[in-house]
């Protein structure tokens, strides 16, 4: 069965994302076509990217990165729950993405975002980052306003349109993950290899830009 990780992309005190991620997990867990699990970045503290070589060329030199890779590798797809900070995604989430490569590649993902404008600008940034990592981001997403979707500015109140959007997002993630299954290989088989179609010169250029 498809395994989907729900990544909570905020580590701030008093974060709104914990309520939203729990709603996503509780709603998704009623389905019988996939298994869902919460991945909280608070449980996986990572320093600012400190690997001596780009992650696509592994193996990692650091235990914290290897532990993160072991956590992410078993999943077939992801839902990223992200706030929008100053028009973009949180640095801690970008850093977590940057620490890995093979563990993300050929996997589907969707977004649940929140912010003053529903977190839309954070998702625009993350779509670019995730597609560069070889992920397939689905078109549907869930956008939550911190101005209108929280009672007394503290308690998340999901509306019917949020549930409908989440259902459509999960439907796409599962369908795309199933379609991508033949392309996925265990991370152990790919973490030390150059991506398919890339020659030695490509690898050298990537090592500079990454």
MIMAR-529319 format. One record per atom (N, C-alpha, C): residue number from 1; atom name; x, y, z. Coordinates in Angstrom, 2 decimals. Example, Ala and Ser with C-alpha at 12.3 -4.5 7.8 and 13.67 -1.06 7.14 Angstrom:
<nodes>
   seq   atom         x         y         z
     1      N     13.19     -5.69      7.80
     1     CA     12.30     -4.50      7.80
     1      C     13.20     -3.30      7.80
     2      N     12.85     -2.25      7.08
     2     CA     13.67     -1.06      7.14
     2      C     12.90      0.03      7.87
</nodes>
This chain:
<nodes>
   seq   atom         x         y         z
     1      N      0.84     -1.20      0.00
     1     CA      0.00      0.00      0.00
     1      C      0.87      1.25      0.00
     2      N      0.42      2.29     -0.67
     2     CA      1.16      3.54     -0.73
     2      C      1.33      4.14      0.65
     3      N      2.57      4.53      0.97
     3     CA      2.87      5.18      2.24
     3      C      3.10      6.66      1.98
     4      N      2.37      7.50      2.69
     4     CA      2.45      8.94      2.48
     4      C      2.85      9.63      3.78
     5      N      3.92     10.39      3.71
     5     CA      4.37     11.16      4.86
     5      C      3.77     12.56      4.83
     6      N      3.23     12.99      5.95
     6     CA      2.69     14.34      6.10
     6      C      3.74     15.15      6.85
     7      N      4.44     16.02      6.13
     7     CA      5.57     16.75      6.71
     7      C      5.09     18.08      7.27
     8      N      5.26     18.26      8.56
     8     CA      4.91     19.51      9.23
     8      C      6.12     20.43      9.14
     9      N      6.01     21.47      8.31
     9     CA      7.16     22.26      7.93
     9      C      7.46     23.47      8.77
    10      N      6.87     23.60      9.95
    10     CA      7.17     24.70     10.86
    10      C      7.65     24.14     12.19
    11      N      8.63     24.81     12.78
    11     CA      9.11     24.41     14.10
    11      C      8.95     25.53     15.13
    12      N      8.25     26.57     14.78
    12     CA      8.11     27.72     15.68
    12      C      7.27     27.38     16.90
    13      N      7.55     28.02     18.05
    13     CA      6.64     27.89     19.20
    13      C      5.26     28.41     18.82
    14      N      4.22     27.80     19.39
    14     CA      2.84     28.23     19.16
    14      C      2.45     28.22     17.69
    15      N      3.05     27.32     16.92
    15     CA      2.77     27.23     15.49
    15      C      1.33     26.80     15.23
    16      N      0.74     27.35     14.19
    16     CA     -0.59     26.93     13.76
    16      C     -0.56     25.61     13.00
    17      N      0.60     25.28     12.46
    17     CA      0.70     24.11     11.61
    17      C      0.39     22.79     12.28
    18      N      0.60     22.69     13.59
    18     CA      0.35     21.42     14.28
    18      C     -1.13     21.04     14.20
    19      N     -2.02     22.02     14.38
    19     CA     -3.45     21.74     14.26
    19      C     -3.82     21.31     12.84
    20      N     -3.24     22.01     11.87
    20     CA     -3.56     21.72     10.48
    20      C     -3.04     20.35     10.08
    21      N     -1.82     20.03     10.48
    21     CA     -1.25     18.73     10.15
    21      C     -2.04     17.60     10.79
    22      N     -2.50     17.81     12.01
    22     CA     -3.31     16.78     12.68
    22      C     -4.64     16.59     11.95
    23      N     -5.24     17.69     11.49
    23     CA     -6.48     17.58     10.69
    23      C     -6.21     16.81      9.41
    24      N     -5.12     17.11      8.73
    24     CA     -4.78     16.37      7.51
    24      C     -4.62     14.89      7.81
    25      N     -3.89     14.57      8.87
    25     CA     -3.68     13.16      9.23
    25      C     -4.99     12.47      9.59
    26      N     -5.81     13.11     10.41
    26     CA     -7.07     12.50     10.84
    26      C     -8.00     12.28      9.64
    27      N     -8.06     13.26      8.75
    27     CA     -8.92     13.14      7.57
    27      C     -8.39     12.07      6.62
    28      N     -7.10     12.10      6.36
    28     CA     -6.51     11.16      5.42
    28      C     -6.58      9.72      5.92
    29      N     -6.47      9.55      7.23
    29     CA     -6.45      8.20      7.80
    29      C     -7.78      7.46      7.66
    30      N     -8.83      8.16      7.27
    30     CA    -10.11      7.50      7.03
    30      C    -10.14      6.79      5.68
    31      N     -9.14      7.06      4.85
    31     CA     -9.06      6.41      3.54
    31      C     -8.52      5.00      3.69
    32      N     -8.83      4.16      2.70
    32     CA     -8.33      2.78      2.74
    32      C     -7.40      2.48      1.56
    33      N     -6.97      3.54      0.85
    33     CA     -6.11      3.33     -0.31
    33      C     -4.66      3.77     -0.09
    34      N     -4.34      4.17      1.14
    34     CA     -2.97      4.58      1.46
    34      C     -2.81      4.61      2.98
    35      N     -1.56      4.58      3.42
    35     CA     -1.22      4.73      4.83
    35      C     -0.56      6.09      5.03
    36      N     -0.89      6.75      6.12
    36     CA     -0.41      8.11      6.36
    36      C      0.31      8.19      7.70
    37      N      1.35      9.01      7.74
    37     CA      2.14      9.17      8.96
    37      C      2.65     10.60      9.04
    38      N      2.61     11.16     10.24
    38     CA      3.08     12.53     10.45
    38      C      4.60     12.55     10.64
    39      N      5.26     13.46      9.94
    39     CA      6.69     13.69     10.09
    39      C      6.87     15.13     10.55
    40      N      7.24     15.32     11.81
    40     CA      7.36     16.64     12.41
    40      C      8.84     17.05     12.38
    41      N      9.14     18.17     11.74
    41     CA     10.53     18.60     11.66
    41      C     11.13     18.91     13.02
    42      N     10.31     19.15     14.02
    42     CA     10.85     19.32     15.38
    42      C     11.56     18.05     15.86
    43      N     11.13     16.91     15.36
    43     CA     11.72     15.65     15.78
    43      C     13.00     15.32     15.02
    44      N     13.33     16.15     14.04
    44     CA     14.50     15.90     13.19
    44      C     15.29     17.18     13.01
    45      N     15.89     17.69     14.10
    45     CA     16.65     18.95     13.98
    45      C     17.87     18.76     13.09
    46      N     18.01     19.62     12.13
    46     CA     19.12     19.57     11.18
    46      C     19.84     20.91     11.19
    47      N     21.17     20.90     11.22
    47     CA     21.90     22.17     11.09
    47      C     21.75     22.71      9.68
    48      N     22.11     23.97      9.50
    48     CA     22.12     24.49      8.14
    48      C     23.02     23.60      7.29
    49      N     22.56     23.29      6.08
    49     CA     23.19     22.26      5.25
    49      C     24.71     22.26      5.40
    50      N     25.23     21.16      5.93
    50     CA     26.64     21.09      6.29
    50      C     27.35     19.90      5.66
    51      N     26.78     19.34      4.60
    51     CA     27.41     18.20      3.94
    51      C     28.55     18.67      3.03
    52      N     29.69     17.97      3.06
    52     CA     30.83     18.39      2.24
    52      C     30.64     18.19      0.75
    53      N     29.71     17.31      0.35
    53     CA     29.40     17.12     -1.06
    53      C     27.89     17.22     -1.23
    54      N     27.40     17.54     -2.42
    54     CA     25.96     17.62     -2.65
    54      C     25.27     16.30     -2.32
    55      N     24.06     16.35     -1.76
    55     CA     23.37     15.13     -1.36
    55      C     23.18     14.11     -2.48
    56      N     23.07     14.56     -3.74
    56     CA     22.86     13.60     -4.82
    56      C     24.07     12.70     -5.02
    57      N     25.24     13.09     -4.47
    57     CA     26.44     12.30     -4.66
    57      C     26.79     11.49     -3.42
    58      N     26.09     11.63     -2.28
    58     CA     26.28     10.87     -1.06
    58      C     27.50      9.95     -1.07
    59      N     27.69      9.07     -0.10
    59     CA     26.84      9.00      1.10
    59      C     27.10     10.16      2.05
    60      N     26.17     10.42      2.93
    60     CA     26.30     11.52      3.86
    60      C     27.45     11.29      4.84
    61      N     28.10     12.39      5.19
    61     CA     29.18     12.32      6.18
    61      C     28.66     12.42      7.60
    62      N     27.40     12.80      7.77
    62     CA     26.90     13.12      9.11
    62      C     25.73     12.23      9.51
    63      N     25.72     11.87     10.77
    63     CA     24.68     10.99     11.29
    63      C     23.31     11.65     11.21
    64      N     23.21     12.95     11.45
    64     CA     21.90     13.60     11.43
    64      C     21.27     13.52     10.04
    65      N     22.09     13.62      9.00
    65     CA     21.56     13.49      7.64
    65      C     21.17     12.06      7.32
    66      N     21.99     11.11      7.76
    66     CA     21.66      9.70      7.52
    66      C     20.35      9.33      8.22
    67      N     20.15      9.84      9.44
    67     CA     18.91      9.55     10.17
    67      C     17.70     10.16      9.45
    68      N     17.88     11.36      8.91
    68     CA     16.80     12.01      8.18
    68      C     16.47     11.23      6.91
    69      N     17.51     10.77      6.23
    69     CA     17.31      9.97      5.01
    69      C     16.56      8.68      5.32
    70      N     16.90      8.03      6.41
    70     CA     16.22      6.79      6.80
    70      C     14.76      7.04      7.13
    71      N     14.45      8.22      7.63
    71     CA     13.06      8.55      7.96
    71      C     12.24      8.79      6.69
    72      N     12.84      9.43      5.71
    72     CA     12.11      9.84      4.51
    72      C     12.04      8.73      3.46
    73      N     13.08      7.95      3.34
    73     CA     13.20      6.98      2.24
    73      C     12.01      6.03      2.10
    74      N     11.42      5.51      3.18
    74     CA     10.35      4.51      3.00
    74      C      9.05      5.06      2.41
    75      N      8.86      6.36      2.41
    75     CA      7.60      6.92      1.92
    75      C      7.56      6.93      0.39
    76      N      6.35      6.75     -0.14
    76     CA      6.12      6.78     -1.58
    76      C      5.69      8.16     -2.07
    77      N      5.19      8.99     -1.16
    77     CA      4.68     10.31     -1.52
    77      C      4.57     11.15     -0.26
    78      N      4.27     12.44     -0.45
    78     CA      4.25     13.35      0.69
    78      C      3.15     14.39      0.55
    79      N      2.69     14.85      1.71
    79     CA      1.91     16.09      1.83
    79      C      2.76     17.02      2.67
    80      N      3.06     18.20      2.16
    80     CA      3.82     19.18      2.92
    80      C      2.87     20.23      3.47
    81      N      2.87     20.38      4.78
    81     CA      2.08     21.41      5.46
    81      C      3.02     22.57      5.75
    82      N      2.79     23.71      5.11
    82     CA      3.75     24.81      5.22
    82      C      3.07     26.14      5.51
    83      N      3.68     26.94      6.38
    83     CA      3.26     28.33      6.50
    83      C      3.94     29.17      5.44
    84      N      3.54     30.42      5.36
    84     CA      4.23     31.40      4.52
    84      C      4.85     32.45      5.44
    85      N      6.16     32.58      5.35
    85     CA      6.87     33.59      6.13
    85      C      7.44     34.63      5.16
    86      N      6.98     35.87      5.28
    86     CA      7.55     36.96      4.48
    86      C      7.57     36.63      3.00
    87      N      6.49     36.03      2.52
    87     CA      6.36     35.76      1.10
    87      C      7.02     34.49      0.62
    88      N      7.46     33.64      1.54
    88     CA      8.13     32.41      1.11
    88      C      7.96     31.29      2.12
    89      N      8.59     30.16      1.82
    89     CA      8.54     28.98      2.69
    89      C      9.53     29.15      3.84
    90      N      9.29     28.49      4.97
    90     CA     10.22     28.60      6.10
    90      C     11.58     27.99      5.78
    91      N     12.62     28.61      6.30
    91     CA     13.97     28.12      6.05
    91      C     14.20     26.72      6.54
    92      N     13.59     26.34      7.67
    92     CA     13.80     25.01      8.21
    92      C     13.28     23.94      7.27
    93      N     12.21     24.23      6.54
    93     CA     11.66     23.28      5.58
    93      C     12.56     23.18      4.36
    94      N     12.99     24.32      3.83
    94     CA     13.91     24.32      2.69
    94      C     15.18     23.55      3.04
    95      N     15.69     23.75      4.24
    95     CA     16.91     23.07      4.68
    95      C     16.70     21.56      4.74
    96      N     15.54     21.13      5.23
    96     CA     15.24     19.70      5.31
    96      C     15.17     19.08      3.91
    97      N     14.59     19.81      2.98
    97     CA     14.55     19.33      1.60
    97      C     15.96     19.24      1.01
    98      N     16.77     20.25      1.27
    98     CA     18.11     20.32      0.68
    98      C     19.04     19.24      1.20
    99      N     18.79     18.68      2.36
    99     CA     19.66     17.67      2.95
    99      C     19.64     16.35      2.19
   100      N     18.61     16.12      1.35
   100     CA     18.48     14.83      0.68
   100      C     18.30     15.04     -0.82
   101      N     18.40     13.93     -1.55
   101     CA     18.10     13.98     -2.98
   101      C     17.38     12.71     -3.42
   102      N     18.08     11.58     -3.39
   102     CA     17.49     10.33     -3.90
   102      C     16.21      9.96     -3.16
   103      N     16.13     10.32     -1.88
   103     CA     14.96      9.96     -1.09
   103      C     13.70     10.71     -1.50
   104      N     13.86     11.80     -2.25
   104     CA     12.73     12.57     -2.74
   104      C     12.33     12.20     -4.17
   105      N     13.29     11.74     -4.96
   105     CA     13.11     11.65     -6.40
   105      C     12.05     10.62     -6.81
   106      N     11.28     10.98     -7.83
   106     CA     10.23     10.12     -8.40
   106      C      9.10      9.84     -7.41
   107      N      8.86     10.80     -6.53
   107     CA      7.75     10.67     -5.58
   107      C      6.80     11.85     -5.78
   108      N      5.52     11.58     -5.59
   108     CA      4.50     12.62     -5.73
   108      C      4.34     13.39     -4.42
   109      N      3.87     14.61     -4.54
   109     CA      3.58     15.38     -3.33
   109      C      2.52     16.43     -3.62
   110      N      1.88     16.85     -2.53
   110     CA      0.92     17.93     -2.60
   110      C      1.13     18.86     -1.42
   111      N      0.42     19.99     -1.42
   111     CA      0.67     21.02     -0.43
   111      C     -0.61     21.41      0.31
   112      N     -0.45     21.63      1.61
   112     CA     -1.45     22.27      2.45
   112      C     -0.74     23.48      3.05
   113      N     -1.18     24.68      2.67
   113     CA     -0.47     25.88      3.09
   113      C     -1.38     26.79      3.91
   114      N     -0.74     27.64      4.71
   114     CA     -1.52     28.58      5.51
   114      C     -0.74     29.88      5.67
   115      N     -1.49     30.95      5.81
   115     CA     -0.90     32.28      5.96
   115      C     -1.96     33.33      5.75
   116      N     -1.54     34.59      5.76
   116     CA     -2.48     35.69      5.55
   116      C     -3.18     35.54      4.20
   117      N     -2.42     35.12      3.19
   117     CA     -2.98     34.91      1.85
   117      C     -3.11     33.42      1.54
   118      N     -3.26     32.62      2.55
   118     CA     -3.41     31.19      2.35
   118      C     -2.10     30.46      2.08
   119      N     -0.98     31.16      2.19
   119     CA      0.31     30.51      1.99
   119      C      0.67     30.26      0.55
   120      N     -0.01     30.94     -0.37
   120     CA      0.17     30.64     -1.79
   120      C      1.59     30.87     -2.27
   121      N      2.25     31.94     -1.80
   121     CA      3.59     32.26     -2.28
   121      C      4.61     31.25     -1.80
   122      N      4.39     30.68     -0.61
   122     CA      5.28     29.63     -0.14
   122      C      5.21     28.41     -1.05
   123      N      4.00     28.07     -1.49
   123     CA      3.82     26.91     -2.36
   123      C      4.47     27.15     -3.72
   124      N      4.39     28.37     -4.23
   124     CA      5.05     28.68     -5.51
   124      C      6.54     28.39     -5.40
   125      N      7.16     28.81     -4.32
   125     CA      8.59     28.54     -4.12
   125      C      8.86     27.05     -4.01
   126      N      8.05     26.37     -3.22
   126     CA      8.29     24.95     -2.97
   126      C      8.08     24.10     -4.22
   127      N      7.17     24.50     -5.08
   127     CA      6.99     23.74     -6.33
   127      C      8.28     23.76     -7.14
   128      N      8.94     24.89     -7.20
   128     CA     10.20     24.98     -7.93
   128      C     11.27     24.10     -7.28
   129      N     11.39     24.18     -5.96
   129     CA     12.40     23.39     -5.25
   129      C     12.14     21.91     -5.43
   130      N     10.91     21.49     -5.23
   130     CA     10.59     20.06     -5.26
   130      C     10.69     19.48     -6.67
   131      N     10.32     20.24     -7.67
   131     CA     10.47     19.74     -9.04
   131      C     11.94     19.58     -9.39
   132      N     12.80     20.46     -8.87
   132     CA     14.24     20.33     -9.10
   132      C     14.79     19.07     -8.44
   133      N     14.18     18.64     -7.37
   133     CA     14.57     17.40     -6.69
   133      C     13.99     16.16     -7.37
   134      N     13.25     16.35     -8.47
   134     CA     12.70     15.22     -9.20
   134      C     11.38     14.72     -8.67
   135      N     10.67     15.59     -7.93
   135     CA      9.37     15.22     -7.39
   135      C      8.26     15.68     -8.35
   136      N      7.11     15.04     -8.25
   136     CA      5.95     15.37     -9.08
   136      C      4.90     16.03     -8.19
   137      N      4.77     17.35     -8.30
   137     CA      3.82     18.07     -7.45
   137      C      2.47     18.17     -8.14
   138      N      1.44     17.77     -7.45
   138     CA      0.11     17.73     -8.03
   138      C     -0.49     19.13     -8.08
   139      N     -1.48     19.30     -8.95
   139     CA     -2.07     20.61     -9.17
   139      C     -2.94     21.11     -8.03
   140      N     -3.73     20.22     -7.45
   140     CA     -4.61     20.63     -6.35
   140      C     -3.79     20.95     -5.10
   141      N     -4.30     21.87     -4.29
   141     CA     -3.68     22.17     -3.01
   141      C     -4.76     22.69     -2.06
   142      N     -4.43     22.74     -0.79
   142     CA     -5.32     23.28      0.23
   142      C     -4.71     24.59      0.73
   143      N     -5.48     25.66      0.71
   143     CA     -5.01     26.97      1.16
   143      C     -5.87     27.43      2.33
   144      N     -5.21     27.76      3.43
   144     CA     -5.90     28.10      4.68
   144      C     -5.49     29.50      5.11
   145      N     -6.47     30.33      5.42
   145     CA     -6.21     31.70      5.85
   145      C     -6.12     31.77      7.38
   146      N     -5.06     32.38      7.86
   146     CA     -4.95     32.56      9.32
   146      C     -5.86     33.69      9.80
   147      N     -6.45     34.45      8.88
   147     CA     -7.35     35.54      9.25
   147      C     -8.79     35.08      9.40
   148      N     -9.22     34.12      8.56
   148     CA    -10.63     33.74      8.54
   148      C    -10.90     32.30      8.95
   149      N     -9.89     31.46      9.01
   149     CA    -10.12     30.03      9.27
   149      C     -9.70     29.59     10.66
   150      N     -9.41     30.56     11.53
   150     CA     -9.07     30.26     12.92
   150      C    -10.00     31.01     13.85
   151      N    -10.64     30.28     14.74
   151     CA    -11.55     30.90     15.71
   151      C    -10.74     31.58     16.79
   152      N    -11.03     32.85     17.05
   152     CA    -10.29     33.65     18.04
   152      C     -8.79     33.67     17.76
   153      N     -8.46     33.50     16.48
   153     CA     -7.06     33.51     16.03
   153      C     -6.21     32.40     16.64
   154      N     -6.87     31.39     17.19
   154     CA     -6.10     30.33     17.85
   154      C     -6.49     28.92     17.41
   155      N     -7.75     28.68     17.09
   155     CA     -8.24     27.33     16.83
   155      C     -8.65     27.17     15.37
   156      N     -8.03     26.23     14.68
   156     CA     -8.33     26.00     13.28
   156      C     -9.71     25.37     13.13
   157      N    -10.54     25.97     12.27
   157     CA    -11.87     25.47     11.98
   157      C    -11.93     25.09     10.51
   158      N    -11.74     23.82     10.17
   158     CA    -11.78     23.43      8.76
   158      C    -13.18     23.57      8.19
   159      N    -13.26     24.11      6.99
   159     CA    -14.53     24.29      6.30
   159      C    -14.74     23.15      5.29
   160      N    -15.95     23.08      4.77
   160     CA    -16.25     22.04      3.79
   160      C    -15.34     22.14      2.57
   161      N    -15.05     23.38      2.15
   161     CA    -14.21     23.52      0.95
   161      C    -12.78     23.08      1.22
   162      N    -12.33     23.17      2.47
   162     CA    -11.00     22.64      2.81
   162      C    -10.99     21.12      2.68
   163      N    -12.03     20.48      3.19
   163     CA    -12.11     19.02      3.11
   163      C    -12.19     18.55      1.66
   164      N    -12.97     19.28      0.84
   164     CA    -13.07     18.92     -0.57
   164      C    -11.72     19.06     -1.27
   165      N    -11.02     20.16     -0.97
   165     CA     -9.71     20.38     -1.59
   165      C     -8.71     19.33     -1.14
   166      N     -8.76     18.94      0.13
   166     CA     -7.84     17.91      0.63
   166      C     -8.12     16.57     -0.04
   167      N     -9.39     16.23     -0.21
   167     CA     -9.74     14.98     -0.88
   167      C     -9.19     14.95     -2.30
   168      N     -9.37     16.03     -3.04
   168     CA     -8.86     16.09     -4.41
   168      C     -7.34     16.02     -4.44
   169      N     -6.70     16.69     -3.49
   169     CA     -5.24     16.66     -3.43
   169      C     -4.73     15.25     -3.16
   170      N     -5.33     14.57     -2.19
   170     CA     -4.91     13.21     -1.86
   170      C     -5.21     12.24     -3.00
   171      N     -6.34     12.42     -3.67
   171     CA     -6.66     11.58     -4.82
   171      C     -5.55     11.67     -5.86
   172      N     -5.11     12.90     -6.15
   172     CA     -4.06     13.08     -7.15
   172      C     -2.73     12.51     -6.67
   173      N     -2.40     12.75     -5.42
   173     CA     -1.12     12.26     -4.90
   173      C     -1.05     10.74     -5.02
   174      N     -2.11     10.06     -4.64
   174     CA     -2.11      8.59     -4.68
   174      C     -2.06      8.09     -6.12
   175      N     -2.81      8.72     -7.01
   175     CA     -2.80      8.31     -8.41
   175      C     -1.42      8.51     -9.02
   176      N     -0.83      9.65     -8.78
   176     CA      0.49      9.94     -9.35
   176      C      1.57      9.05     -8.73
   177      N      1.45      8.80     -7.44
   177     CA      2.43      7.93     -6.79
   177      C      2.39      6.53     -7.37
   178      N      1.19      6.04     -7.65
   178     CA      1.04      4.72     -8.27
   178      C      1.67      4.70     -9.65
   179      N      1.44      5.77    -10.42
   179     CA      2.01      5.84    -11.76
   179      C      3.53      5.91    -11.74
   180      N      4.09      6.54    -10.72
   180     CA      5.54      6.71    -10.63
   180      C      6.25      5.50    -10.02
   181      N      5.49      4.56     -9.48
   181     CA      6.10      3.43     -8.76
   181      C      7.18      2.71     -9.56
   182      N      7.01      2.46    -10.87
   182     CA      8.07      1.75    -11.61
   182      C      9.38      2.53    -11.69
   183      N      9.33      3.84    -11.48
   183     CA     10.55      4.65    -11.56
   183      C     11.33      4.71    -10.26
   184      N     10.67      4.34     -9.18
   184     CA     11.32      4.45     -7.89
   184      C     12.19      3.24     -7.61
   185      N     13.33      3.50     -7.04
   185     CA     14.22      2.46     -6.57
   185      C     14.53      2.73     -5.11
   186      N     14.93      1.70     -4.34
   186     CA     15.31      1.96     -2.95
   186      C     16.41      3.01     -2.89
   187      N     16.34      3.86     -1.87
   187     CA     17.33      4.93     -1.75
   187      C     18.75      4.39     -1.71
   188      N     18.92      3.20     -1.16
   188     CA     20.25      2.61     -1.07
   188      C     20.84      2.35     -2.44
   189      N     19.98      2.18     -3.45
   189     CA     20.46      1.90     -4.80
   189      C     20.77      3.17     -5.57
   190      N     20.26      4.33     -5.08
   190     CA     20.36      5.54     -5.88
   190      C     21.16      6.65     -5.22
   191      N     21.39      6.57     -3.92
   191     CA     21.95      7.71     -3.21
   191      C     23.38      8.02     -3.62
   192      N     24.11      7.03     -4.16
   192     CA     25.49      7.27     -4.53
   192      C     25.70      7.35     -6.02
   193      N     24.62      7.50     -6.77
   193     CA     24.73      7.47     -8.22
   193      C     24.40      8.81     -8.83
   194      N     24.93      9.05    -10.02
   194     CA     24.57     10.23    -10.79
   194      C     23.19     10.01    -11.39
   195      N     22.31     11.02    -11.40
   195     CA     20.95     10.84    -11.93
   195      C     20.98     10.32    -13.37
   196      N     19.94      9.52    -13.71
   196     CA     19.84      8.99    -15.06
   196      C     19.88     10.11    -16.07
   197      N     20.65      9.90    -17.13
   197     CA     20.73     10.89    -18.19
   197      C     21.78     11.94    -17.97
   198      N     22.43     11.95    -16.79
   198     CA     23.45     12.95    -16.51
   198      C     24.83     12.35    -16.75
   199      N     25.68     13.04    -17.51
   199     CA     27.03     12.56    -17.73
   199      C     27.97     13.16    -16.70
   200      N     29.28     12.86    -16.83
   200     CA     30.23     13.32    -15.83
   200      C     30.27     14.84    -15.76
   201      N     30.20     15.50    -16.93
   201     CA     30.23     16.96    -16.93
   201      C     29.01     17.54    -16.24
   202      N     27.86     16.88    -16.43
   202     CA     26.64     17.32    -15.73
   202      C     26.86     17.26    -14.23
   203      N     27.45     16.14    -13.78
   203     CA     27.68     15.96    -12.35
   203      C     28.60     17.04    -11.81
   204      N     29.63     17.41    -12.59
   204     CA     30.54     18.45    -12.13
   204      C     29.82     19.78    -12.00
   205      N     28.96     20.10    -12.96
   205     CA     28.23     21.35    -12.89
   205      C     27.28     21.36    -11.71
   206      N     26.60     20.23    -11.48
   206     CA     25.68     20.14    -10.35
   206      C     26.40     20.27     -9.03
   207      N     27.61     19.74     -8.95
   207     CA     28.36     19.81     -7.71
   207      C     28.71     21.26     -7.36
   208      N     28.83     22.10     -8.39
   208     CA     29.11     23.50     -8.15
   208      C     27.85     24.24     -7.73
   209      N     26.76     23.98     -8.45
   209     CA     25.54     24.73     -8.17
   209      C     24.84     24.26     -6.92
   210      N     25.10     23.06     -6.47
   210     CA     24.44     22.54     -5.28
   210      C     25.35     22.60     -4.06
</nodes>
